[in-house]
Amino acid sequence: MLVGMSNGKLSYINNYELRENSITRRTIHNRSRLAKARLKTLKLGQIIDGSISKIKPYGVFVDIGGYYALLHISAISQQPVEHPEKVFQIGDWIRAIIIWMDVEKGRVSLSTSDLETEPGDMLKDPLIVYEKAEEMAARYYQNVLSKLQ
């Protein structure tokens, strides 16, 4: 619940949206529609920034602007990871590459292992991986294109 109103701008009180003296009920359908619209703006091979919202034994869920994507444990590093909690904490900022999407089902898979210049970089110093993310994403994209030809 977000509460605030200034110059007719959007505010939320419980599940009601206030905008310039009108009130409309926010529904799960509306939020779902907005999430799907956001999902359609994403592309395979795109670098995204987000924050860790949930940690499970099989991976972490990353909030990428109101939408949640999965970073599977096998896609964290090229070296084995015992448990995602040994690498991430809830609230950590993360940079990853989109490696798979299903817009209809609303699913996105991420990888940080594809951004490593050396196996295990993500476990040793994630900031190095994040700094070289754009360069490694370009290489990833070229590899994908060459496999399709």
ZIWOBEL-V121530 format. One record per residue. N is the residue number from 1. RES is the residue in one letter. SS is DSSP state (~ for helix, > for strand, _ for the rest). Layout:
n=N res=RES ss=SS
n=N res=RES ss=SS
//
This chain:
n=1 res=M ss=_
n=2 res=L ss=_
n=3 res=V ss=_
n=4 res=G ss=_
n=5 res=M ss=_
n=6 res=S ss=_
n=7 res=N ss=_
n=8 res=G ss=_
n=9 res=K ss=_
n=10 res=L ss=_
n=11 res=S ss=>
n=12 res=Y ss=>
n=13 res=I ss=>
n=14 res=N ss=_
n=15 res=N ss=_
n=16 res=Y ss=>
n=17 res=E ss=>
n=18 res=L ss=>
n=19 res=R ss=>
n=20 res=E ss=_
n=21 res=N ss=_
n=22 res=S ss=>
n=23 res=I ss=>
n=24 res=T ss=>
n=25 res=R ss=>
n=26 res=R ss=_
n=27 res=T ss=_
n=28 res=I ss=~
n=29 res=H ss=~
n=30 res=N ss=~
n=31 res=R ss=~
n=32 res=S ss=~
n=33 res=R ss=~
n=34 res=L ss=~
n=35 res=A ss=~
n=36 res=K ss=~
n=37 res=A ss=~
n=38 res=R ss=~
n=39 res=L ss=~
n=40 res=K ss=~
n=41 res=T ss=_
n=42 res=L ss=_
n=43 res=K ss=_
n=44 res=L ss=_
n=45 res=G ss=_
n=46 res=Q ss=_
n=47 res=I ss=>
n=48 res=I ss=>
n=49 res=D ss=>
n=50 res=G ss=>
n=51 res=S ss=>
n=52 res=I ss=>
n=53 res=S ss=>
n=54 res=K ss=>
n=55 res=I ss=>
n=56 res=K ss=>
n=57 res=P ss=_
n=58 res=Y ss=_
n=59 res=G ss=>
n=60 res=V ss=>
n=61 res=F ss=>
n=62 res=V ss=>
n=63 res=D ss=>
n=64 res=I ss=_
n=65 res=G ss=_
n=66 res=G ss=_
n=67 res=Y ss=_
n=68 res=Y ss=>
n=69 res=A ss=>
n=70 res=L ss=>
n=71 res=L ss=>
n=72 res=H ss=>
n=73 res=I ss=~
n=74 res=S ss=~
n=75 res=A ss=~
n=76 res=I ss=_
n=77 res=S ss=_
n=78 res=Q ss=_
n=79 res=Q ss=_
n=80 res=P ss=_
n=81 res=V ss=_
n=82 res=E ss=_
n=83 res=H ss=_
n=84 res=P ss=~
n=85 res=E ss=~
n=86 res=K ss=~
n=87 res=V ss=_
n=88 res=F ss=_
n=89 res=Q ss=_
n=90 res=I ss=_
n=91 res=G ss=_
n=92 res=D ss=_
n=93 res=W ss=>
n=94 res=I ss=>
n=95 res=R ss=>
n=96 res=A ss=>
n=97 res=I ss=>
n=98 res=I ss=>
n=99 res=I ss=>
n=100 res=W ss=>
n=101 res=M ss=>
n=102 res=D ss=>
n=103 res=V ss=_
n=104 res=E ss=_
n=105 res=K ss=_
n=106 res=G ss=_
n=107 res=R ss=>
n=108 res=V ss=>
n=109 res=S ss=>
n=110 res=L ss=>
n=111 res=S ss=>
n=112 res=T ss=_
n=113 res=S ss=~
n=114 res=D ss=~
n=115 res=L ss=~
n=116 res=E ss=_
n=117 res=T ss=_
n=118 res=E ss=_
n=119 res=P ss=_
n=120 res=G ss=_
n=121 res=D ss=~
n=122 res=M ss=~
n=123 res=L ss=~
n=124 res=K ss=~
n=125 res=D ss=_
n=126 res=P ss=~
n=127 res=L ss=~
n=128 res=I ss=~
n=129 res=V ss=~
n=130 res=Y ss=~
n=131 res=E ss=~
n=132 res=K ss=_
n=133 res=A ss=~
n=134 res=E ss=~
n=135 res=E ss=~
n=136 res=M ss=~
n=137 res=A ss=~
n=138 res=A ss=~
n=139 res=R ss=~
n=140 res=Y ss=~
n=141 res=Y ss=~
n=142 res=Q ss=~
n=143 res=N ss=~
n=144 res=V ss=~
n=145 res=L ss=~
n=146 res=S ss=~
n=147 res=K ss=~
n=148 res=L ss=~
n=149 res=Q ss=_
//
